[in-house]
């Protein structure tokens, strides 16, 4: 790193906004892990409802009883354990006309709850498409559970074949996603993934905060030079229209990298300190019920790495756009206003109910990009020059492309400033 770049980097790091940004990211990291854990629940043991931090070891105990490959035998054992309690008349309470039978008493529910982690997968796959029938496990035969993975693929096909107002999947798209699902290793691997669930659930919030902090801190890179009159001095020097500008750009992206890593890794460390790291090799499809139909052949750790990369690329894209605004505007405040509109504005734009193309373009805007975890649950394809590109990969590609395209314009914007 050149002396000029180090000088520009120190200028960024010494600003009060950098310190406040670090503190803000640290506080939000703690809020997203410790505070959320304190509000966790409910879970259940034999004595009743459990809430707060006590939920974590209890849920870990329930889930890790089934840790390993999610085979038909695991489903059968869970169903038999549930049925042994469910079929005892002493465990049944009031009659429910809507289900045509009696439901479990509270005490019996506490006993069957440890099986719910596995039973929920069964309910999700064996329920009619578009429904989640909680009581379907009351009537399933153990033999039918041998076809769990085939039934899952039936639900995938039903989703792809459904009629959508904003456009249906083509036959080629369906084949693409069926082939993608075929690459998922079966049987799925299960483990306690409370920490990974928390990381995934709060990733968009942390990415948004980190990106906003970076935008605020890098807004003055060029604009403050105009405001203070330093631009005239810098540009009149020997390297003012060359190396000095490169140094500012490199320092800004280096600073953005450091700030993003601090915010994301601080959050990751605090989550793992509370929940533990178990479940890193669990299949993405078992991290939670909402991921069960995900077409991506990834583990929890691999998904985390993809999220980290996409979040980082998104922050670099916004850094590039902030530098572009900074090179064209005469005050950091104006730059911050523009970046805030660009970053937060798309959050208030609703998805179209009639145009898939509009939704695809909307998902690529900065305020929507940070929600990249949603892309790993969905079946959105971009068609580009005959290629089919899943949404997460398109998000990353667009972020890289925008960052690369705007940097030369930011460079020229400051370089062509007329010294009076």
Secondary structure, 3 states (H helix, E strand, C coil): CCHHHHHHHHHHHCCHHHHHHHHHHHHHHHHHHHHHHHCCEEEEECCEEEECCHHHHHHHHHHHCCCEECCHHHHHHHHHHHHHHHCCHHHEEEEECCCCEEEECHHHHHHHHHHHHHHHHHHHHHCCCCCCCHHHHHCCCHHHHHHHHHHHHHHHHHHHHCCCCCCCCCHHHHHHHHHHHHCCCCCCEECCCHHHHHHHHHHHHHHHHHHHHHHHHHCHHHHHHHHHCHHHHHHCCCCCCCHHHHHHHHHHHHHHHHHHHHHHHHHHHHHHHHHCCCCCCCEHHHCCHHHCCCCCCCEHHHHHHHHHHHHHHHHHHHHHHHHHHHHHCCCHHHHHHHHHHHHHHHHHCCCCCCCHHHHHHHCCCHHHHCCHHHHHCCCCEEEECCEEEEHHHHHHHHHHHHHHHHHHHHHHHHHCCCCC
